[in-house]
Amino acid sequence: MLKGLKVSSRDNLTSRVYDQLRIGLMSGSFWPGQRLRVREVAMAMGVSDTPVREAMMQLVREGGLEMRSGQTINVVKLSRDRYLELREIRFLLEGLATEKAAPLATPAMIAELELRHAQLIEAEQTGDYEAATLTNYQFHFLVYRASGIEDLISILESIWLRHGPMLKLLYPHAPPAYPVRHQHLNLLDALRSKDAVLARHAILADIIEGGSAMIELLAQIDDGRAAIVEDAQGVVQLQFGPRARKVSAA
């Protein structure tokens, strides 16, 4: 899960490492609760420990990572209740960003969204789950950034530092399900017609329908029927049943 991390220049390494980790958190590259080891991340990126440590501490300050026992750094993990609380905030802010973006949508932007959605569907069908969560993140933020409201986008990015890792739980155990039609398609229709009300409705429906199965999965994790576990080789996965144990922080 660290194989995609890479820094190609030695200029301003901390900033580059920070950007890579930040995008990784927002796009679901890391498991909720996963321990991030400075040396392992540094090796994956081909840099020294120092810029990685500095970038991680910045992300701790921003709420995407957390320190445990003063030494261990873990990806933030949300309980079901916290996930639902954060979702209420997302309803307000992502709905607002989408509403503001709708009248500003251009043919080029819509074409890019169509491409991202097609990539998402292909990734889901082929089982490339990391690509699926990445393209979903890209789809959403193409819309939000089109609003042109920089402060709103910045707030949404900080929220997705905590929400993004939860996307790791979607596949294959809690995939998004849409009873009638994929809400991305409804959103695209609304953007083509520059209908802000329908666009807002589509993005809120996408948040609800796309994450409905994950809410039940989070309930299973909260009460011990499932757990995020890490083996001796550092491989993290979701485990079900009475023998499920929580991921080690050691």
SULWO-V154301 format. One record per run of one state. SS is the DSSP state (2 for helix, 1 for strand, 0 for the rest). FROM is the first residue (numbers start at 1). TO is the last residue. Records with the same first field share a line. If there is no record, write none. Layout:
BEGIN
SS=FROM-TO + FROM-TO
END
This chain:
BEGIN
0=1-12 + 27-34 + 36-37 + 46-48 + 63-64 + 69-71 + 76-79 + 103-106 + 127-128 + 146-149 + 170-182 + 193-195 + 223-225 + 231-235 + 241-250
2=13-26 + 38-45 + 49-62 + 80-102 + 107-126 + 129-145 + 150-169 + 183-192 + 196-222
1=35-35 + 65-68 + 72-75 + 226-230 + 236-240
END
